[in-house]
């Protein structure tokens, strides 16, 4: 049935699984979402932040570091669609736990046994696969446990796990890599994954977190699932496919290719670029920490606003991409003062879009949010793979200025593709602005 919330239409309640009965339950779920996201993305971001130390310890070149970080996103991109559907079948908590166990084991293996470019690449490839399972599972968990009117802020909190990983990576440079050694940084990442596993145990008793049953695909029908046994949680119908068509989902994925590529070039090479511009390693790491903190604050502010204000969410995403473009161009000046001034701009804008963008995706595909974000995240992972690899090669041949030009071009391209998504959603749904909050919260679920 269609679910609408358009200006002249009456509001129809959202299909919602397990409405939280109190703040404590919502807090448990949110904490799990944030820390799990942080844990599964941390291996890649930690490698980028500690690139100078890892490169020296394992006798690696810039391009080999880029390939190792890229391997993480190969695993993520290759598994995202399949593992997104697996998360729908396993249920969110089981999928999150499985991903965290693999992440913890991989972090420990890097700390204890990484001996060169090949071993680091292989281990980050496995970690990327765990990320591909955990991210859509967390999205599924949040959509099923959180009141849709609060989902903007909660999704922003979840997406803040990524800049938090960069923040932790930045702190790890002066506090760990330059004191105890870079391997201790991966031991720290292991501890984060274990903490997330502990939080998954606490979330189990919270409302709205029970595992769902797999959908019944017979004759293309959606099977209503009865009340979850022993939990008293009403489970909404489960569907086999996202609500939006594949063409629109892949266009969204294309936005992710350029946006994700730009973000991971920024995180992966900001510290080493600042060092090359004359900033000492300790302050360069703190610069990444500062930028990441601004990115988190910006995501939270935008998510909070999306829950409370009626504005065009996709237009806000486009604006963030555009402002981030100018920030990346500022890094091309390649002086310490340029890094100090441009880093806040590019992080606060160019890295603040994922929370709002994921909000668009899950609200337009409430029937199967994990499967839908599995598709769109594939684009993010592909960009995150290509970006660091290409950037590493460019740095070796042309320096950091050309790399920041590539970053700016990627953000500008993402803005244009996001504009195409906005127009496409308006046309597909027959609404004046499918990118607006009114056009996103309750999508039209097409009959299949």
C-alpha positions in Angstrom: 0.0 0.0 0.0 1.2 3.5 -0.5 2.5 5.6 2.4 2.2 9.3 1.8 2.9 12.5 3.6 2.6 15.2 1.0 1.3 18.7 1.8 -2.3 18.2 0.6 -2.6 14.6 1.5 -3.6 13.1 4.8 -0.8 11.7 6.8 -0.8 7.9 7.0 1.2 6.2 9.8 4.5 4.6 8.8 4.9 0.8 9.0 7.2 0.6 12.0 8.7 -2.3 13.8 9.2 -2.2 17.5 8.6 1.4 18.6 10.9 2.1 21.5 9.0 2.4 24.8 11.6 4.6 26.5 14.8 6.6 26.1 16.9 3.8 27.6 16.0 1.4 24.8 16.6 4.0 22.1 19.9 4.8 23.8 21.1 1.2 23.7 20.3 0.8 20.0 21.8 4.1 19.1 25.0 3.4 21.0 25.3 0.0 19.3 24.8 1.6 15.9 27.5 4.3 16.5 30.1 2.1 18.0 29.6 -0.8 15.6 29.9 1.6 12.6 33.1 3.1 14.2 34.5 -0.4 14.8 34.0 -1.8 11.3 35.3 1.2 9.4 38.2 1.9 11.8 40.7 -0.5 10.2 40.7 1.5 6.9 40.7 4.9 8.5 43.4 4.0 11.0 45.6 2.8 8.2 45.2 6.1 6.4 45.8 8.2 9.5 49.0 6.2 10.5 50.1 5.9 6.8 53.5 7.5 7.5 54.3 5.1 10.4 52.8 2.0 8.7 54.7 2.8 5.5 58.0 3.0 7.4 57.3 -0.1 9.5 56.3 -2.3 6.6 58.5 -0.8 3.9 55.6 0.3 1.7 55.2 3.1 -0.8 52.4 5.6 -1.0 50.7 3.7 -3.8 50.9 0.4 -1.8 49.2 2.2 1.2 46.5 3.3 -1.2 46.1 -0.2 -2.5 45.9 -1.6 1.0 43.2 0.9 1.9 41.5 0.2 -1.4 41.4 -3.5 -0.6 39.2 -2.7 2.4 36.7 -1.2 0.0 37.0 -4.0 -2.5 35.7 -6.3 0.1 33.0 -3.9 1.0 31.9 -3.2 -2.6 32.0 -6.9 -3.6 29.9 -8.0 -0.7 27.6 -5.0 -0.1 24.6 -6.1 -2.2 24.6 -9.7 -1.2 25.4 -9.1 2.4 22.7 -6.4 2.6 20.2 -9.1 1.7 21.8 -11.5 4.1 21.3 -8.9 6.9 17.6 -8.8 6.1 17.4 -12.6 6.4 19.6 -13.0 9.5 18.1 -10.1 11.4 20.0 -7.0 12.4 21.5 -8.1 15.7 22.8 -11.5 14.3 24.3 -9.8 11.3 25.9 -7.0 13.4 27.5 -9.5 15.7 28.9 -11.6 12.9 30.5 -8.5 11.3 32.0 -7.4 14.6 33.5 -10.8 15.4 35.3 -10.8 12.0 36.4 -7.2 12.5 37.9 -7.9 15.9 39.8 -11.0 14.6 41.1 -9.0 11.7 42.3 -6.1 13.8 44.1 -8.5 16.1 45.7 -10.2 13.1 47.1 -6.9 11.7 48.5 -6.0 15.0 50.2 -9.3 15.5 51.1 -10.6 12.1 51.1 -8.0 9.3 54.6 -8.2 7.8 54.4 -6.4 4.4 52.1 -5.0 1.7 50.5 -8.3 0.8 49.6 -9.4 4.3 48.2 -6.0 5.2 46.2 -5.9 1.9 44.7 -9.4 2.6 43.7 -8.5 6.1 42.0 -5.3 5.1 40.2 -7.1 2.4 38.6 -9.4 5.0 37.8 -6.4 7.2 36.0 -4.7 4.3 33.8 -7.7 3.9 32.8 -7.5 7.6 32.0 -3.8 7.0 29.8 -4.7 4.1 27.6 -6.9 6.3 27.6 -4.6 9.4 26.7 -1.3 7.8 23.3 -2.3 6.2 22.5 -4.4 9.3 22.9 -1.3 11.5 20.7 0.7 9.1 18.1 -2.1 9.3 18.3 -2.1 13.1 17.7 1.7 13.3 14.8 1.8 10.9 13.1 -1.0 12.8 13.7 0.4 16.3 13.5 4.2 15.9 10.5 6.5 15.5 10.7 7.9 11.9 10.3 11.4 13.3 13.6 11.0 15.1 15.4 9.0 12.4 17.3 12.0 11.0 19.3 12.6 14.1 19.7 8.9 14.9 21.0 8.2 11.4 23.3 11.2 11.7 24.7 9.7 15.0 25.2 6.4 13.3 26.9 8.0 10.3 29.1 9.9 12.7 30.8 6.6 13.4 32.8 7.2 10.2 34.3 10.6 11.0 34.7 9.3 14.6 36.9 6.6 13.1 39.0 9.4 11.4 39.0 11.3 14.7 40.3 8.2 16.5 42.8 7.7 13.8 44.1 11.2 14.1 44.5 10.9 17.8 46.2 7.6 17.4 49.1 9.3 15.5 50.5 11.4 18.4 49.2 9.3 21.3 49.9 5.8 20.0 51.8 5.5 16.7 54.5 8.1 17.7 54.9 6.6 21.2 54.0 2.9 21.5 54.0 2.1 17.8 51.5 1.7 15.0 50.7 -1.9 15.8 49.2 -0.7 19.1 46.7 1.3 17.1 45.2 -1.9 15.7 45.0 -3.4 19.2 43.0 -0.3 20.1 40.7 -1.0 17.2 40.2 -4.6 18.5 39.1 -3.2 21.8 36.5 -1.0 20.1 35.1 -4.0 18.2 34.8 -5.9 21.5 33.0 -3.0 23.1 30.5 -3.0 20.3 29.9 -6.7 20.8 29.2 -6.0 24.4 26.7 -3.3 23.4 25.0 -5.8 21.1 24.2 -7.9 24.1 22.7 -4.9 25.9 20.6 -4.0 22.9 19.1 -7.5 22.7 16.9 -6.7 25.6 15.9 -3.4 24.2 12.7 -2.8 22.2 12.6 -3.0 18.4 15.8 -5.0 18.0 14.6 -8.5 17.5 15.6 -10.4 14.4 13.0 -10.6 11.7 12.2 -13.7 9.7 13.2 -14.0 6.1 10.7 -12.8 3.5 8.5 -15.2 1.6 9.2 -14.6 -2.1 6.6 -17.0 -3.4 4.7 -15.5 -6.3 6.4 -12.2 -5.5 4.1 -11.7 -2.5 5.0 -10.0 0.8 4.3 -12.3 3.7 3.0 -10.7 6.9 5.1 -11.9 9.8 3.2 -12.7 13.0 4.2 -11.3 16.4 7.8 -12.2 17.3 7.7 -15.2 19.6 8.3 -14.5 23.2 9.1 -10.8 22.7 5.8 -9.1 22.2 7.2 -7.1 19.3 4.8 -6.5 16.4 6.7 -7.2 13.2 5.6 -5.4 10.0 5.4 -7.1 6.6 8.8 -8.0 5.1 9.3 -7.4 1.4 11.8 -8.9 -1.0 12.9 -5.7 -2.8 13.5 -2.0 -2.2 10.6 0.4 -3.0 12.6 2.5 -5.5 13.4 1.1 -8.9 16.9 -0.2 -9.6 17.7 2.7 -12.0 17.2 5.2 -9.2 19.1 3.1 -6.7 22.1 2.9 -9.0 22.0 6.6 -9.7 22.2 7.1 -5.9 25.1 4.7 -5.9 26.8 6.8 -8.5 26.6 9.8 -6.1 28.2 7.5 -3.5 31.1 6.7 -5.9 32.1 10.3 -6.2 31.3 11.4 -2.7 32.9 8.3 -1.1 36.0 8.6 -3.3 36.5 12.3 -2.3 35.9 11.6 1.4 38.4 8.7 1.5 41.1 10.6 -0.4 40.6 13.4 2.2 40.9 11.1 5.2 43.5 8.9 3.8 46.0 11.6 2.7 45.2 14.7 4.8 47.9 13.9 7.4 50.6 12.9 5.0 49.7 15.9 2.7 50.0 18.3 5.7 53.3 16.8 6.6 54.5 17.3 3.0 53.4 20.9 3.2 55.5 21.5 6.3 53.3 20.5 9.2 55.0 18.2 11.8 53.4 14.7 12.2 51.8 15.3 15.6 49.9 18.5 14.7 49.0 17.0 11.3 47.3 14.1 13.1 45.5 16.6 15.3 44.4 18.5 12.2 42.6 15.4 11.1 41.1 15.0 14.5 39.8 18.6 14.4 38.4 18.2 11.0 36.7 14.9 11.9 35.1 16.6 15.0 33.7 19.3 12.8 32.4 16.7 10.4 30.6 14.9 13.3 29.1 18.2 14.6 27.9 19.1 11.1 26.3 15.7 10.5 24.5 15.9 13.9 23.3 19.4 13.2 22.0 18.5 9.8 20.3 15.4 11.1 18.6 17.3 13.9 17.4 19.9 11.5 16.0 17.2 9.2 13.8 15.9 12.0 12.5 19.4 12.9 12.4 21.5 9.8 10.7 21.1 6.5 13.5 21.6 4.0 14.7 19.9 0.8 17.1 17.3 2.1 18.6 16.4 -1.2 19.1 20.1 -2.0 21.0 20.4 1.3 23.1 17.4 0.3 23.9 19.2 -3.0 24.8 22.4 -1.1 27.2 20.4 1.2 29.0 18.9 -1.8 29.4 22.3 -3.4 30.8 24.0 -0.3 33.2 21.0 0.2 34.4 21.5 -3.4 35.7 25.0 -2.4 37.4 23.5 0.7 39.2 20.9 -1.3 40.4 23.6 -3.8 41.8 25.5 -0.8 44.1 22.5 0.1 45.7 22.9 -3.3 47.6 26.0 -2.0 49.7 23.4 -0.1 50.9 25.6 2.8 50.4 25.0 6.5 48.0 27.9 6.8 46.0 26.7 3.8 45.6 23.3 5.5 44.5 25.0 8.7 41.9 27.2 7.0 40.6 24.7 4.3 40.4 21.6 6.5 37.4 22.8 8.6 35.5 23.8 5.4 36.0 20.5 3.5 35.2 18.4 6.6 32.2 20.4 7.8 30.6 20.4 4.4 32.2 17.9 2.1 32.1 15.1 4.7 28.7 15.9 6.3 26.5 14.5 3.5 26.3 10.8 4.3 23.8 11.0 7.2 21.3 13.0 5.1 21.9 10.9 2.1 21.3 7.6 3.9 18.2 9.2 5.4 16.9 9.7 1.9 17.7 6.1 1.0 16.1 4.4 4.0 13.0 6.6 4.1 12.5 5.9 0.4 12.9 2.2 0.9 11.4 1.3 4.2 10.3 -2.1 3.0 13.9 -3.3 2.7 16.3 -0.6 4.0 19.3 -3.0 4.4 18.9 -4.3 0.8 18.5 -0.7 -0.5 21.6 0.7 1.4 23.4 -2.4 0.3 23.1 -1.1 -3.3 23.8 2.5 -2.6 26.7 1.7 -0.3 28.2 -0.3 -3.1 28.8 3.0 -4.9 30.4 4.5 -1.8 32.7 1.5 -1.5 33.7 1.6 -5.1 34.5 5.3 -4.8 36.4 4.6 -1.6 38.4 1.9 -3.4 39.2 4.0 -6.5 39.9 7.2 -4.7 42.8 6.2 -2.5 44.4 4.1 -5.2 44.3 6.9 -7.8 45.3 9.5 -5.3 48.4 7.4 -4.3 49.5 7.2 -7.9 48.9 10.9 -8.5 50.9 11.9 -5.4 53.9 9.9 -6.5 53.8 11.5 -9.9 52.4 15.0 -9.4 52.2 15.7 -5.7 49.4 16.6 -3.4 48.0 19.6 -5.3 46.8 17.4 -8.1 45.2 15.1 -5.6 43.2 17.8 -4.0 42.1 19.0 -7.4 40.8 15.4 -8.0 39.0 15.6 -4.7 37.3 18.9 -5.6 36.2 17.5 -9.0 34.7 14.5 -7.3 32.7 16.6 -4.9 31.5 18.8 -7.7 30.5 15.8 -9.8 28.6 14.3 -6.8 26.6 17.5 -6.5 25.5 17.3 -10.1 24.5 13.6 -9.7 22.6 14.3 -6.5 20.7 17.0 -8.5 19.9 14.3 -11.1 18.6 12.0 -8.3 16.4 14.8 -7.0 14.9 15.4 -10.4 14.5 11.6 -11.0 12.7 11.0 -7.7 10.4 13.9 -8.4 9.5 12.4 -11.8 9.2 8.8 -10.5 6.9 9.8 -7.7 5.1 12.6 -9.5 5.8 15.1 -6.7 7.0 18.6 -6.9 10.2 17.8 -4.9 11.0 14.2 -4.0 14.0 15.5 -2.3 12.1 17.4 0.3 11.5 16.0 3.8 7.8 15.8 3.0 8.6 13.7 0.0 11.0 11.4 1.7 9.6 10.3 5.0 6.9 8.0 3.7 7.8 6.7 0.3 5.4 5.2 -2.2 5.8 1.4 -2.1 5.2 0.3 -5.7 3.2 -2.9 -6.3 5.5 -5.6 -7.7 
